Amino acid sequence: MRGRWSPGFRAGLRWLSGIAVICGSLWFNALTALAAAAAGALVGGVTAAVGHLGTPIVILSLATGIALFGLMPLHERLRIVARLEKRLGFDLSYATFRWQHWLLAVAGYCGMMVIWGLGAVVLAASLQPGISLSTGAAVIAGMCLSWLIGTLVAIAPAGLGVREAAMALALANLPGRLGLVLPIATRILLIVVDLALEAVALAILWYRRTQPLRNSD
């Protein structure tokens, strides 16, 4: 059978296979990003309620989180991946995101959002000691919701400017100048952490490249 296939036909099959892999990867990455966005909105909404950031912010955040979380049941009902498999004729089971996987992904990202927000709470406590529980919750909400807004504005690299403006607006009622200082301080801290991680990654890459040379000597 293989001998009857022309080189052009086999090349077309390889091209279609590559397209299927790319589509599956993009779909998987999109669902992962949606899980992170749903977690950010849910954690932001709950902590906004505890932090007394206002009923409109709480309702909008929780509604957004619930809507994003509900996309997975909608996806399973519409059987999007199964339809792509049938139309393209390729196995896309690796791109399937089951309900259990979705729940674990959102829960995991919720935990990450809380830990990320607690880092900002520690920074806020160092800038202004003795902050209350509601203030700490408001800081977590500001971190989560500003990250979500900064991510949605694709034209801003890493949400630069947009994230800080949203966070300053959300935390405008914090005591002192914490609402103005904290967005800038967290951005500087994030830049330092990113640079440190990149330096570690480059050091590991350099070590792995030089290791074979050392072993040959």
Secondary structure as UniProt FT lines:
FT   HELIX           2..4
FT   HELIX           7..50
FT   TURN            51..52
FT   HELIX           55..69
FT   HELIX           71..78
FT   HELIX           80..88
FT   HELIX           93..95
FT   HELIX           99..127
FT   HELIX           133..152
FT   TURN            154..155
FT   HELIX           157..159
FT   TURN            160..161
FT   HELIX           162..170
FT   TURN            171..173
FT   TURN            176..177
FT   HELIX           178..216
//
